[in-house]
Amino acid sequence: MDIIVDTHIFLWSLSEPSRLTEQQRAELETPVNTIWLSSVSVTEIMIKSSLGKLSFDFDLLEAARASGYELLEYSAEDALPLKDLPFHHKDPFDRMIISQAMVRGYPVMSNDLQFSRYPCKLLPGD
């Protein structure tokens, strides 16, 4: 299965894996799953880092690849659903990940229950 991880899931998997549920860890560790880190999450992390809201002392892309993540580019096609996507969620990064998941048909792994209000498959933390 192809799975897009929300930004917090990616960060927790690197620095606080105990915050992930057993189900999340199992999905992340299942060899047949392809776990995608969206370029949207990389953008969000870099912006938050530049604003002083987040800090890390490692090469983000190297850490992602070493942890088995595949990098998923955000395309123009991925953005098209944003025009009609309701504003249940105001975070632009989350809205972009939702639209990308809708276009690609991939579920999103997130603990953010606002994702369930959109027509994308959600792999919650339970």
DRENKE-513775 format. One record per atom (N, C-alpha, C): residue in one letter; x, y, z. Coordinates in steps of 0.05 Angstrom, whole numbers, padded with zeros to 5 digits, always signed. Atoms other than C-alpha are relative to their C-alpha. Layout:
! DRENKE-513775
AXYZ...
! end
This chain:
! DRENKE-513775
M+00017-00024+00000M+00000+00000+00000M+00018+00025+00000D-00013-00026-00001D+00023+00071-00014D-00013+00017+00021I+00010-00016-00023I+00016+00116+00047I+00016+00027+00000I-00013-00026-00004I+00030+00191+00053I-00002+00006+00030V+00000-00007-00029V+00051+00211+00123V-00003+00030+00003D+00003-00028-00008D+00029+00276+00154D+00027+00008+00013T-00026-00011-00009T+00087+00320+00176T+00007-00009+00028H-00006+00008-00028H+00080+00304+00250H+00007-00029+00003I-00006+00029-00001I+00081+00229+00237I+00029-00004-00008F-00028+00002+00009F+00146+00237+00199F+00019+00008+00022L-00018-00010-00021L+00178+00279+00254L+00000-00019+00024W+00001+00018-00023W+00154+00232+00309W+00015-00025-00006S-00014+00025+00006S+00181+00172+00272S+00030+00003+00002L-00029-00005-00002L+00250+00204+00272L+00009+00006+00028S-00009-00010-00026S+00252+00235+00341S-00015-00009+00024E+00017+00009-00023E+00195+00209+00384E-00018-00023-00008P+00016+00022+00010P+00173+00141+00358P-00020-00011+00020S+00019+00009-00020S+00139+00126+00424S-00027+00014-00002R+00026-00015+00004R+00085+00177+00403R-00017-00013-00021L+00015+00015+00020L+00065+00131+00346L-00015-00023+00013T+00015+00023-00010T+00012+00078+00358T+00013-00025-00011E-00010+00026+00010E+00027+00004+00348E-00008-00003-00029Q+00010+00003+00028Q-00016+00006+00285Q+00017+00017-00019Q-00016-00017+00017Q+00023+00065+00257Q+00028-00012-00004R-00027+00012+00002R+00090+00032+00272R-00001-00024-00019A+00002+00024+00016A+00066-00032+00240A-00002+00007-00030E+00003-00008+00028E+00044+00004+00176E+00027+00012-00011L-00026-00012+00008L+00110+00043+00173L+00021-00021-00005E-00020+00021+00001E+00150-00021+00182E-00007-00023-00019T+00008+00022+00018T+00111-00066+00134T+00015+00003-00027P-00017-00003+00024P+00159-00080+00076P-00015+00005-00026V+00015-00004+00026V+00105-00081+00022V-00012+00027-00002N+00010-00027+00001N+00082-00011+00040N+00021+00019-00010T-00017-00022+00008T+00112+00049+00006T-00008+00024+00016I+00006-00023-00017I+00115+00106+00055I+00012+00025-00012W-00007-00025+00014W+00116+00174+00023W+00001+00024+00018L-00002-00026-00013L+00141+00239+00051L-00004+00020-00022S+00007-00020+00021S+00109+00295+00011S+00020+00023+00001S-00016-00024+00001S+00150+00354-00012S-00014+00023+00015V+00015-00020-00016V+00095+00394+00023V+00010-00001+00029S-00010+00002-00027S+00119+00367+00090S+00028+00011+00003V-00027-00011-00001V+00191+00384+00074V-00002+00030+00000T+00004-00029+00000T+00168+00455+00057T-00009+00010+00027E+00010-00008-00026E+00129+00460+00122E+00022-00001+00021I-00021+00002-00020I+00188+00436+00163I+00021+00022-00004M-00020-00020+00006M+00236+00484+00129M-00010+00028+00008I+00012-00026-00008I+00189+00544+00139I-00001+00002+00030K+00001-00001-00029K+00177+00527+00212K+00027+00002+00012S-00028-00003-00010S+00252+00519+00222S+00010+00028-00004S-00009-00028+00005S+00265+00587+00190S-00013+00020+00019L+00014-00018-00018L+00214+00618+00237L+00007-00005+00030G-00008+00007-00027G+00246+00586+00298G-00020-00017+00015K+00020+00016-00012K+00186+00542+00312K+00008-00030+00002L-00009+00028+00001L+00224+00477+00299L+00030+00001-00004S-00029+00001+00005S+00297+00458+00303S+00008-00030-00002F-00012+00027+00003F+00337+00397+00282F+00028+00004-00009D-00028-00003+00006D+00410+00383+00272D+00010-00023-00018F-00007+00022+00018F+00410+00331+00216F-00010+00008-00028D+00008-00004+00027D+00402+00328+00141D-00027-00013-00003L+00027+00010+00000L+00327+00321+00134L-00005-00021-00022L+00005+00018+00022L+00326+00287+00066L+00016-00026+00003E-00016+00024-00005E+00383+00240+00084E-00013-00017+00022A+00014+00015-00021A+00346+00220+00148A-00025-00013-00010A+00024+00012+00012A+00282+00209+00109A+00007-00025-00016R-00008+00023+00017R+00316+00164+00058R+00011-00023+00017A-00012+00020-00017A+00355+00127+00112A-00021-00015+00016S+00022+00012-00016S+00289+00113+00149S-00020-00014-00018G+00017+00015+00018G+00258+00083+00087G-00023+00016-00014Y+00020-00017+00013Y+00215+00142+00064Y+00007+00005-00029E-00003-00009+00027E+00205+00156-00009E-00010+00029-00001L+00008-00028+00003L+00200+00229-00030L-00020+00004-00022L+00022-00003+00018L+00136+00250-00064L-00002+00030-00008E+00002-00027+00009E+00137+00313-00106E-00029+00009-00002Y+00027-00011+00002Y+00076+00358-00105Y-00003+00012-00028S+00003-00008+00028S+00050+00368-00176S-00023+00020-00003A+00022-00018+00006A+00004+00418-00209A-00027-00015+00002E+00024+00016-00001E-00047+00362-00215E-00009-00004+00029D+00006+00004-00029D-00042+00351-00139D-00015+00024+00011A+00012-00025-00010A-00064+00423-00129A-00028+00005-00009L+00026-00006+00012L-00127+00421-00171L-00024-00002+00020P+00023+00001-00019P-00175+00397-00115P-00002+00023+00020L+00001-00022-00019L-00156+00457-00072L-00021+00020-00006K+00020-00019+00008K-00204+00500-00112K-00027-00005+00013D+00027+00007-00010D-00265+00463-00087D+00001-00013+00028L-00003+00013-00026L-00238+00435-00021L-00012+00018+00022P+00012-00017-00021P-00281+00460+00037P+00021+00007+00021F-00019-00010-00019F-00245+00498+00092F-00005-00012+00028H+00002+00013-00026H-00255+00447+00148H+00027+00004+00015H-00027-00002-00011H-00180+00454+00158H+00012+00024-00012K-00011-00025+00011K-00146+00521+00152K+00030-00001-00005D-00028+00003+00004D-00074+00496+00153D+00006-00005-00030P-00004+00005+00029P-00050+00504+00080P+00017-00024-00006F-00016+00024+00005F+00002+00449+00086F-00017-00025+00002D+00018+00023-00003D-00050+00399+00111D-00019-00002-00023R+00018+00000+00023R-00098+00420+00056R+00014-00010-00025M-00015+00009+00024M-00043+00408+00004M+00005-00030+00002I-00004+00029-00003I-00028+00339+00033I-00026-00015-00006I+00027+00012+00005I-00103+00323+00031I-00005-00001-00030S+00005-00001+00029S-00109+00345-00041S+00018-00020-00015Q-00019+00018+00013Q-00047+00305-00060Q-00010-00029+00004A+00010+00027-00006A-00076+00243-00026A-00024-00006-00017M+00024+00004+00016M-00142+00252-00062M+00007-00006-00029V-00007+00004+00027V-00109+00258-00130V+00014-00027-00004R-00016+00024+00003R-00061+00200-00119R-00016-00025+00009G+00014+00023-00010G-00112+00156-00084G+00014-00015+00022Y-00016+00012-00022Y-00064+00144-00026Y-00013+00008+00027P+00008-00008-00027P-00086+00142+00047P+00021+00018+00013V-00017-00017-00016V-00057+00193+00095V+00001-00011+00028M-00003+00007-00028M-00028+00173+00162M+00003+00025+00016S+00000-00025-00016S-00045+00228+00211S-00016-00004+00026N+00016+00000-00025N-00070+00238+00282N-00019+00024+00000D+00017-00024+00003D-00105+00302+00258D-00027-00009-00010L+00026+00011+00008L-00178+00281+00258L-00015+00019-00019Q+00013-00018+00020Q-00197+00342+00215Q+00003-00013-00028F-00004+00013+00026F-00170+00300+00157F-00025-00018-00007S+00023+00018+00005S-00231+00253+00166S-00024+00015-00012R+00022-00016+00011R-00276+00310+00143R+00002+00004-00030Y-00005-00003+00029Y-00247+00306+00073Y-00002-00028-00014P+00003+00025+00015P-00256+00254+00018P+00027-00014-00006C-00025+00015+00003C-00188+00222+00029C-00001-00022+00022K-00001+00021-00019K-00174+00157+00064K+00020+00008+00022L-00016-00007-00023L-00145+00167+00134L+00008-00025+00015L-00010+00021-00018L-00101+00119+00173L+00005+00013+00027P-00002-00014-00026P-00114+00146+00243P+00019-00015+00019G-00018+00010-00020G-00074+00133+00305G-00010-00022+00017D+00011+00021-00017D-00118+00079+00335D+00010-00027-00009
! end
